[in-house]
């Protein structure tokens, strides 16, 4: 008897033999009976809805019979029929009718939301909001954290923005930093869920997850080892929250330069929930000057001279300027880097063993004025201004969770339902786990 989970999913408790070539053959004393039994069991599990339909099983049995007629072994004939089932829309898509979800559809929605996989027996038997804590405490919930952050924060694009070998040779080929920064963001969001910490921590928190490499990168007290652990930030640190994490700062840069437009639009859209319209047609993107002759702020001042551009840029450029003190991988900087003939020369040898040379050009100016007239001089004051509206931060998270869980965006008619979730979570200071509970028990989640 084979005890592997994969084998049991397909052949249940049937025994098998292995020949001299290492090929396994399933043994059945009643092949017709076992084939039908195995297919019924497989369809029930893969289609995630009640008892297997007799006609569906009959169609799959015809595949099995045809394979046997062609002298295919019992083992391979069953596998062929099951492979056909895996091509079905019932397996590939979550099937549900309009209106209130039935028991099986709700179990599937819950499972694919919080486990990114099929429901277990306990969830099939009782698919309601009472399952949320059990599911979040289950190790399978790491799939939710990983997938949700990949799409919400664009973490899936982290390796697409490799640091430029000429301007950032100290980061080039630094896989330890890349892997650590990705894990940091995942562990950070996991902590918000596990401890039910307020959603405001997304903007600013008094802790980070760090190891030896990240502590060096964040200019924190020295640490040893590759394992990430929770570290309380020293007073006055610029770190804390998503905005100053290396992963986020990297996916909002292009590996060579940073743009207040890109980073600002990202922050205001992904964290604060501001809808950013596409740029007008015919407007060229601003390319930062890597020669060091002009700053991005000077270029943007010219760009915003057009009223059609200024109306939008005033909404998100300030957030981008607040992040200009961080380079393409989230390291702190006081000056832009350049490859021209302006500024102090910096040289050395990179991780690739090659000599490098770049210059420290013009100074960073992280100050700006928000559309409401509030001014800030850097990232700390900017985060403090955002935290004056914690409900907006929590509201955006709720909308992101609903969209991820249901595949449907928030409509005008859903706004009152979102506010109801926020009202219920107010007592817990918009705790992240509380917000997830609210999403799962809301009408938006329970209906299609």
C-alpha positions in Angstrom: 0.0 0.0 0.0 1.3 3.4 -0.9 0.7 6.2 1.6 1.5 9.2 -0.6 -1.3 11.8 -0.6 -1.2 12.2 -4.4 -1.7 8.5 -4.8 -4.6 8.4 -2.4 -6.4 11.2 -4.2 -6.4 9.1 -7.4 -6.5 5.5 -6.3 -7.7 5.6 -2.7 -6.7 2.4 -0.9 -6.0 0.1 -3.9 -2.7 -1.8 -3.6 -0.1 -1.7 -6.3 2.9 -3.5 -7.6 6.2 -2.2 -9.0 8.1 -4.0 -11.7 11.9 -4.3 -12.3 11.8 -1.0 -14.3 10.2 0.9 -11.4 6.8 1.2 -13.1 3.9 1.0 -10.6 0.7 -0.9 -11.6 -2.5 -0.5 -9.5 -4.1 -3.8 -8.6 -7.9 -4.2 -8.8 -9.9 -7.4 -8.4 -13.0 -5.7 -9.7 -11.8 -3.1 -12.3 -15.3 -1.9 -13.5 -16.5 -1.3 -9.9 -13.2 0.3 -8.8 -13.0 2.6 -11.9 -16.5 3.9 -11.3 -15.9 4.3 -7.6 -12.6 6.1 -8.1 -14.1 8.5 -10.7 -17.1 9.3 -8.5 -14.8 10.1 -5.6 -12.4 12.1 -7.8 -15.2 14.2 -9.4 -16.8 14.9 -6.1 -13.5 16.3 -4.8 -12.3 18.1 -7.9 -15.6 19.7 -8.8 -16.2 20.9 -5.3 -20.0 20.5 -5.3 -22.1 17.8 -3.7 -22.5 14.3 -5.0 -21.1 13.6 -8.5 -23.6 13.8 -11.3 -24.4 10.4 -12.8 -24.2 11.6 -16.4 -20.7 13.2 -15.7 -19.4 10.0 -14.3 -21.0 8.0 -17.2 -19.1 10.3 -19.7 -15.8 9.7 -17.9 -16.4 6.0 -17.8 -16.7 6.0 -21.5 -13.2 7.5 -21.7 -12.0 4.7 -19.4 -13.7 2.0 -21.5 -12.3 3.3 -24.7 -8.8 3.3 -23.2 -9.2 -0.3 -22.1 -10.4 -1.3 -25.6 -7.1 0.1 -26.9 -5.3 -2.2 -24.5 -4.4 0.6 -22.1 -3.7 -0.7 -18.5 -6.3 -0.2 -15.8 -4.0 2.3 -14.1 -3.5 4.5 -17.2 -7.1 4.2 -18.2 -8.3 5.6 -14.9 -5.7 8.4 -15.2 -6.9 9.2 -18.7 -10.5 9.6 -17.5 -9.4 11.8 -14.6 -7.3 14.0 -16.9 -10.4 14.6 -18.9 -12.2 15.7 -15.7 -9.4 18.2 -15.1 -10.1 19.8 -18.5 -13.7 20.5 -17.5 -14.9 24.0 -16.7 -16.4 22.6 -13.5 -12.8 22.1 -12.3 -11.2 25.1 -13.9 -13.7 27.7 -12.7 -15.7 28.3 -9.5 -19.3 27.6 -10.5 -22.2 29.4 -8.9 -25.6 30.8 -9.8 -26.6 34.5 -9.4 -28.0 35.3 -5.9 -27.1 33.8 -2.5 -24.4 31.2 -2.8 -25.4 27.7 -1.9 -23.4 25.6 0.6 -20.9 24.2 -1.9 -20.3 27.4 -3.7 -19.8 29.3 -0.3 -17.3 26.6 0.8 -15.3 27.0 -2.4 -15.3 30.8 -2.2 -14.1 30.7 1.4 -11.4 28.1 0.6 -10.1 29.8 -2.5 -10.1 33.1 -0.7 -8.2 32.1 2.4 -6.4 29.0 1.3 -6.1 29.5 -2.5 -7.2 25.8 -2.7 -10.2 23.5 -2.4 -12.3 23.2 0.8 -11.7 20.5 3.3 -14.4 18.3 4.9 -14.9 20.6 7.9 -15.5 23.5 5.6 -17.8 21.6 3.3 -19.9 20.6 6.3 -20.2 24.1 7.8 -19.1 26.9 5.4 -19.8 30.1 7.4 -17.9 33.0 9.0 -17.1 30.8 12.0 -14.5 29.1 10.0 -12.4 32.2 9.4 -10.2 31.9 12.5 -9.5 28.2 11.9 -8.7 28.9 8.3 -6.4 31.8 9.0 -4.6 29.8 11.7 -4.1 26.9 9.3 -0.7 26.7 7.5 -2.5 26.8 4.2 -3.4 30.4 4.7 0.1 31.4 3.7 -1.1 30.9 0.1 -3.7 33.7 0.7 -1.0 36.0 2.1 1.4 35.4 -0.8 -1.2 35.6 -3.6 -3.0 38.6 -2.2 0.1 40.6 -1.7 1.5 39.6 -5.1 -1.5 41.1 -6.8 -2.3 44.0 -4.5 1.3 45.2 -4.0 2.7 43.9 -7.3 5.2 41.8 -5.5 5.1 39.3 -8.3 7.1 41.9 -10.3 9.9 42.2 -7.8 12.5 40.4 -9.9 11.5 42.5 -13.0 13.1 45.6 -11.5 16.7 44.4 -11.0 19.1 47.2 -9.9 21.1 48.7 -12.7 24.7 47.4 -12.6 26.2 50.8 -13.4 24.2 53.1 -11.1 23.6 50.6 -8.3 26.4 48.1 -8.3 26.2 47.7 -4.5 22.7 46.1 -5.0 23.4 44.3 -8.3 23.2 40.5 -7.9 22.2 41.0 -4.2 19.9 38.0 -4.0 20.0 38.0 -0.2 18.5 41.5 -0.1 15.8 40.6 -2.8 14.7 37.4 -1.0 14.7 39.0 2.4 12.7 42.0 1.3 10.0 39.8 -0.2 9.7 37.7 2.9 9.7 40.8 5.1 6.5 42.1 3.5 4.8 38.7 3.7 5.7 38.3 7.4 4.6 41.8 8.1 1.1 41.3 6.7 1.0 37.9 8.4 1.7 39.7 11.7 -1.1 42.1 11.1 -3.5 39.2 10.7 -2.2 37.1 13.5 -2.2 39.9 16.1 -5.3 41.7 14.6 -3.3 44.9 14.4 -5.0 48.1 13.1 -4.9 48.8 9.4 -3.0 52.0 10.1 0.1 49.8 10.4 0.0 49.5 6.6 1.2 53.2 6.5 3.3 53.3 9.6 4.3 50.8 12.3 6.8 50.7 15.1 8.3 47.4 14.0 9.8 45.7 11.0 10.9 42.1 10.2 14.6 42.1 9.6 17.7 39.9 9.4 21.3 40.7 9.1 21.0 42.0 5.5 17.9 44.1 6.0 19.2 45.6 9.3 22.2 46.8 7.3 20.0 48.1 4.5 17.6 49.9 6.9 20.5 51.3 9.0 19.2 49.5 12.1 21.4 48.1 15.0 23.5 45.2 13.7 22.0 41.7 13.6 23.3 38.3 12.8 21.8 35.5 10.7 19.5 35.1 7.7 16.3 34.4 9.7 13.9 37.3 9.8 12.4 38.3 13.1 10.3 41.1 14.5 12.4 44.1 15.4 11.1 47.1 17.3 12.2 50.3 15.5 14.4 52.8 17.3 12.8 56.2 18.0 13.1 58.5 14.9 13.5 55.7 12.4 12.0 56.4 8.9 11.0 52.8 8.6 7.7 51.1 9.5 4.7 50.3 7.3 4.5 49.2 3.7 5.7 52.5 2.2 9.2 52.2 3.4 9.7 48.5 2.9 12.4 47.5 0.4 10.0 45.3 -1.7 7.5 48.1 -2.2 10.1 50.7 -3.0 11.7 48.3 -5.5 8.5 47.4 -7.4 7.7 51.1 -7.7 11.1 51.9 -9.3 12.6 50.6 -12.6 16.0 49.5 -11.3 17.7 52.6 -12.7 15.7 55.6 -11.5 12.8 56.5 -9.3 9.8 58.6 -10.3 7.6 60.6 -7.9 4.8 60.1 -10.5 5.0 56.3 -10.5 5.5 56.0 -6.8 3.0 58.6 -5.9 0.3 57.2 -8.0 1.0 53.7 -6.6 0.8 54.9 -3.0 -2.4 56.9 -3.4 -4.1 54.1 -5.4 -2.9 50.9 -3.7 -2.8 52.2 -0.1 -5.3 55.1 0.1 -7.7 53.9 -2.6 -7.6 57.0 -4.8 -8.8 56.3 -8.4 -6.0 57.4 -10.8 -7.2 58.1 -14.3 -4.9 57.2 -17.3 -2.8 60.0 -18.6 -4.1 62.0 -21.6 -3.2 60.7 -25.0 -0.1 62.3 -26.6 1.5 63.1 -23.2 5.0 61.7 -23.1 6.4 60.1 -19.9 9.0 62.0 -18.0 12.4 60.3 -18.1 14.7 61.2 -15.1 18.0 62.6 -16.0 20.7 60.1 -15.0 23.4 62.6 -16.0 22.6 64.6 -12.9 22.1 67.9 -14.7 18.4 68.3 -13.6 16.3 66.8 -10.9 13.0 65.0 -11.4 11.3 67.8 -9.4 12.6 70.4 -11.9 11.3 68.3 -14.8 7.9 67.8 -13.2 7.6 71.6 -12.6 7.8 72.1 -16.3 5.4 69.2 -17.0 2.8 70.5 -14.6 2.7 73.9 -16.4 0.0 72.4 -18.5 -3.4 72.6 -16.6 -4.5 69.2 -18.0 -1.5 67.6 -16.4 -1.4 69.6 -13.1 -5.0 68.7 -12.2 -4.0 65.0 -11.8 -0.4 65.3 -10.7 -1.3 67.4 -7.7 -3.2 64.4 -6.3 -0.2 62.0 -6.3 3.1 63.7 -7.0 3.4 64.8 -3.3 3.3 61.2 -2.1 6.0 60.4 -4.7 8.2 63.2 -3.4 7.9 61.9 0.1 9.5 58.7 -1.1 12.4 60.3 -3.0 14.7 59.8 -0.1 14.7 56.1 -0.9 16.6 54.7 -3.9 15.5 51.9 -6.3 15.8 49.2 -3.7 14.7 51.2 -0.7 18.0 52.3 0.7 18.2 55.8 2.2 19.8 58.5 0.1 20.5 62.2 0.5 21.6 62.7 -3.2 20.6 61.3 -6.6 23.1 59.0 -8.3 24.4 60.0 -11.8 26.8 58.7 -14.4 27.7 62.1 -15.8 30.4 64.6 -14.8 28.6 66.3 -12.0 29.0 65.5 -8.3 31.3 63.6 -5.9 32.8 60.4 -7.3 32.1 57.1 -5.6 34.0 54.0 -6.6 34.6 50.4 -5.6 34.0 46.8 -6.6 30.6 45.2 -7.0 29.4 41.7 -6.2 30.2 40.7 -9.8 33.9 41.5 -9.0 34.0 44.4 -11.5 35.1 47.9 -10.6 32.3 50.6 -10.5 32.2 54.3 -10.6 29.2 56.6 -10.2 28.6 60.1 -8.8 26.5 61.7 -6.1 24.6 64.4 -7.9 22.0 66.9 -6.7 20.4 66.7 -3.2 17.1 65.1 -2.6 14.1 67.3 -1.6 11.4 65.1 -0.1 9.1 68.0 0.8 5.7 68.8 -0.8 2.2 70.1 -0.3 -0.9 67.8 -0.3 -4.0 68.9 -2.2 -5.7 69.9 1.1 -2.9 72.4 1.8 -1.0 70.4 4.4 2.8 70.6 4.0 5.4 68.0 4.9 9.2 67.9 4.9 9.8 64.2 4.5 8.5 60.7 4.9 7.8 60.8 8.6 5.6 63.9 8.4 3.9 62.5 5.2 2.9 59.3 7.0 1.6 61.3 10.0 -0.7 63.2 7.6 -2.0 60.0 6.0 -2.7 58.5 9.5 -5.1 61.3 10.2 -7.6 59.4 8.1 -7.3 55.8 9.3 -10.7 54.9 8.0 -9.6 55.6 4.4 -6.7 53.2 4.9 -9.0 50.5 6.2 -11.6 51.2 3.6 -9.1 50.6 0.8 -8.0 47.3 2.4 -11.6 46.1 2.6 -12.1 46.9 -1.1 -9.0 45.1 -2.0 -10.0 42.0 0.0 -13.5 41.9 -1.5 -12.2 42.2 -5.1 -9.6 39.5 -4.5 -12.2 37.2 -2.8 -15.0 37.6 -5.2 -13.4 38.7 -8.5 -15.8 41.7 -8.6 -14.9 45.3 -8.1 -16.8 47.5 -5.6 -19.8 49.2 -7.2 -21.6 52.3 -6.1 -24.3 50.1 -4.6 -21.7 48.4 -2.5 -20.4 51.4 -0.7 -22.9 51.2 2.2 -21.9 47.6 2.7 -18.2 48.6 2.9 -19.0 51.3 5.5 -21.0 48.7 7.5 -17.9 46.5 7.7 -15.8 49.5 8.8 -18.4 50.4 11.5 -18.3 46.9 12.9 -14.5 47.0 13.0 -14.2 50.4 14.6 -14.1 49.0 18.1 -11.0 46.9 17.1 -9.4 50.0 15.5 -9.9 48.4 12.1 -8.0 45.3 13.0 -7.0 43.4 9.9 -8.4 40.1 11.1 -11.6 41.8 12.1 -11.8 43.3 8.6 -11.4 39.9 7.0 -14.2 38.6 9.2 -16.4 41.5 8.1 -15.7 40.7 4.4 -16.6 37.1 4.7 -19.9 37.7 6.5 -20.9 40.6 4.2 -23.5 40.3 1.5 -20.9 41.1 -1.1 -19.1 37.9 -0.3 -22.2 35.7 0.3 -23.9 36.5 -3.0 -22.9 36.5 -6.6 
